[in-house]
Structures are given as C-alpha cells and as structure tokens.
Amino acid sequence: MIETARLTLRAGRADDLTPLHEIFSDTRAMRYWDRPPHENLDQTARFLDNFMVPDPQTREEYILEYQGRCVGKAGMWRRFEIGYILHPDLWGLGLVTEGLQTIVPRVFERFPDAASLTAELDPRNIGSVKVLRKLGFTQTDLKEKNFLYGESEWCDTAYFRLLRP
C-alpha cells in the first residue's frame, strides 16, 4: 500500500467489485477504453479476479482509493505499458496524475531493463493526453482508424512513450 497526498494505492479486493462496476459500466468512462461498457457484473468480476492475481514480472498496478472508496485503477498493466481508468465524476482533479507520479518511478526502479514506458489512447481523449504530457510522455505515432471499438466504430490510436529518466 502506498499513500499519496490524496490517494491510497493498493491491491484489489473483493469489495472493489461494486465501485469498479460503476466505472466499467459507465459509458463516459468506457468511451475511450478498449471495449464498450460492461453489461453485467460478471464482466467486471472477471476483470477484478484477474487484477487481484499479482504478476510481478509484468505488472505494477494499483487500485486508486480516494476518500476511502475505490475510484479507479492505474499502473503498468503489461510489460512496459501503463494504463488507467477513473470514475468520470472525478475527472479533472489530477488524481490519475498524482497516482502515476508515484507509480512510474516505482516501475523504473523495479524493472531496470525498461528503457521506456508506453501508453496507447484514443487521441480524442484530451484528458488522458494531458495526463501523459504532465508525466513527461511524448507522442511517438498516430494510426488512423486502426481500432474497432465495439463492432461498429473505427477509431484512431495515439502512441506515447516516456524514456527512462
């Protein structure tokens, strides 16, 4: 468990299911995610079950707890790519930036072979672009209409990289 000024970064727990489902079933939160909103609690339960199985070789990922409640997740979800999601009611407060400012140095410390970290996002997700830029990431590429969201919408992908300090 890690404490920041406003957050507790911690492992996932079974009681995170309901708050995570609130996020993963919210059309605003999932608009720029890699799949449409979860339609049922079982989908979120599968995500949480996987999240709670640590893989120290490929992941450094945390639940974001704010004011005593799970409000999202952030970290390196696969070797060496970061990802995050936050409840939309808390967008714009700098919580993801705050969490990642603690997580990113830990990733570089734990993984000395990581020359850089990467992130992918839909470039229309301006808030996430701002988060990455605040953290020092730079955009390295943009692929147009290379990602099928749901089964109906082709989206662009922006690729970002942060070099090891």
Secondary structure by P-SEA (a helix, b strand, c coil): ccccccbbbbcccccaaaaaaaaaacccccccccccccccaaaaaaaaaaaacccccccbbbbbbccccccccccccccccccccccccccccaaaaaaaaaaaaaaaaacccccbbbbbccccaaaaaaaaaaacccccccccccccccccccbbbbbbbbccc
